[in-house]
Amino acid sequence: MGKVLLSITGFNPQRWYELLSAEREVVLEPEGAADPSIDYAVVWKQKPGLLAKLPNLKAIFSIGAGVDHLFADPNLPAAPIVRVVDENLTQHMVEYVLWRVFDHHRQGQLYRAQQTKKAWHEPPQRPAADISVGIMGLGNLGRAAAEALKAAGFRVNGWSRRPQEVAGVTTFSGDAGLVPFLNATDILVVLLPLTEATKGIISYGLLKELRRRNGLGGAVLINAGRGKLQRDADILRALDDGTLKEASLDVFEVEPLPKTSPMWNHPKVFVTPHAAATSDPTHLVPPMLRQMDAFERGEPLENVVDRTAGY
């Protein structure tokens, strides 16, 4: 049984180390660039080149839902990459999406502004069935969010690069389906992976296609995917000229969000610090260990990243 290399940036490694060490020998640094004792790597934003020469590396486990940090390494080895699929992580994301959709739907931003002015005014309120929520990205997280939104009474659209079918969801795909999807969407929820094809996709031109004459009084953006999917300046422009009514942003082009960013004080923006679905080692380490054990019994790895697609 080989060692597990743990290399994570932006997370406290202690709990990850403790849980992995319960069943495997864990190291924080390889014994030289070509350490033959390492079988698996558990990583998040590891140092570029760290994995390149490990001769016996069998699999790479990413501790976050995104894997674009791995593809940023030009010397990434050919070992299979396993992405996180976990009920706890999925539930956190579904909660975030529901929270933000309901807050926009029930005029949360308006009521908070009224409270500062001690204003007592009840605006018109439309039923959820009058609101169309469009989800960009129909992977595990997108599908789970779609199910929860349907159960809450919203009309749900979905868009993905490749054709998908989701019961009760009107689906669109590819370049040909993008504008029709946006034209039918009041609240846009972005849960896409970051790839070369999706980088900067949330642009001013895309936001202009959202439906603005609706029961909300304007189009809304919610991005809980990856920061580099969006162009921050384009979102600000859309908010300032009325293309967007409001936005809830959990991710940004630069993170942490610089203190000089106008997003912090913008009256139409709700900011969270990339916290929609935090990776919890208590829930994520056990399935990693199970996969390692199963792989050594000759069973295939699950949730392996398609390197061609980038997710």
Buried (B, 14 or more C-beta within 10 A) or exposed (E): EBBBBBBBEEBEBEEBBEBBEEBBEBBEEBEEEEBBBBBBBBBBBBEEEBBBBBEBBBBBBBBBBBBBBBBEBEEBBEBBBBBBBBEBBBBBBBBBBBBBBBBBBBBBBBBEEBEEEEEEEEEEEBEBEBBBBBBBBBBBBBBBBBBBBBEBEBBBBBBBBEEBEBEEBBBBBEEEBBEBBBEBBBBBBBBBBBBEEBBEBBBBEBBBBBBBEBBBBBBBBBBBBBBBBBBBEBBBBBBEEEBBBBBBBBBBBEEEBEEEBEBEEBEBBBBBEBEBBEBBBEBBBBBBBEBBEEBEEEEEBEBEBEBEEBB
